Amino acid sequence: MGEVTVIVPVLLRPYTDGASQLTAEGETLGDVFRTLCERFPGLAARLYNENGDFRSFLQVFVESDDIRTRLGMETPVSDGAQITILQALAGG
């Protein structure tokens, strides 16, 4: 099990004690996010919808791979990997 870095967008920082980067361990993306949600209890409600999927305005990448084109929460993560959470922007 390796340690990964998670890049947190501004929108979620109030729920990570203001941290812009977090570290966690896990073999899969799901492992990493379970660990983070245990450490930061308010985070889960901001990440997941009522079906347990990431909210529609969030995109998650492991390195440069969008998890929607990979294995979702079962996407493997290697030691030293970077996970990035991006929030969608709207405007007009």
N, C-alpha and C positions, 0 to 999 in steps of 0.2 A: 504494500500500500504506500503510495507516494504522496508527497505534499504538493498542493497546487495553489496558485494565486488566483483569486477572484476579483475582478475589477467591478466596482459597484458604481452605478450611475447616481447622479445627484438626487434623483427622485427617491432612492432607497436609503440614502445615507442617514436620515433621521432614525432608521430602524437598525442601523449597524453602529450606533454610538458615534456617528459622524465619519466612520472610516471609509476611505475611497478604495482601499485594497484590503482583502482578507486572505488568510491562509487557512487551509483545511486539508484533511486527508481523506482519501477514498479511492476505490478502484473504478467507480463509475460516477457519472455526473450526479445521479440520484444519491449516492453515498455522500458526496461533497455537500449537496444542498440539505440533506437531512442533518448533517453535522452543524451546518450554519444556522439552520432553523432552530436547533436545540440551543445553540449559543445565544441566538438573538430571537426570542420568542415572537416578537411582533413582525418578523420578516415574512413568515409563511403566508399570512393573509395578504401581503402585498405582492408576493410572487405568484401565487396559485389562485385559479378560479375555483368555483364550487365543484368542478369535475376533477380537480387535482392537476390540471394542466397549467402551464405557464400562462399568465394573463396575455391577452392578445396584443397589448402594446409593448410587450417585452420580447426581445430577441436574445438568444443565448448562443454563444460561440465557444467551442473548444479549439484553441488556437485560431485558425481561420475558417473552421468548419461550422456551418450553421447546424445546430443539433436537429433541426427539422428535416435535414437531408441525411442525417446519420441515424442513430438508434435512440434518439430522444434521451430520456433519463437513463437508459442503459448504455449510453455512449461511454466507452472506456476512457479514462484519463490516466496519463502517465506522470511519473514523478517530474515536477518542475513545469507542468503544463500551465497555460494561462487560460482562464475562463473569463469571458467578457459578457456582461449583461448590458444590453443597449435598450434604451427606451425609444419607442417610435416618436417621431416628431410630426405634428400636424400644423397645418397653417393654410393660408390661402390668400 
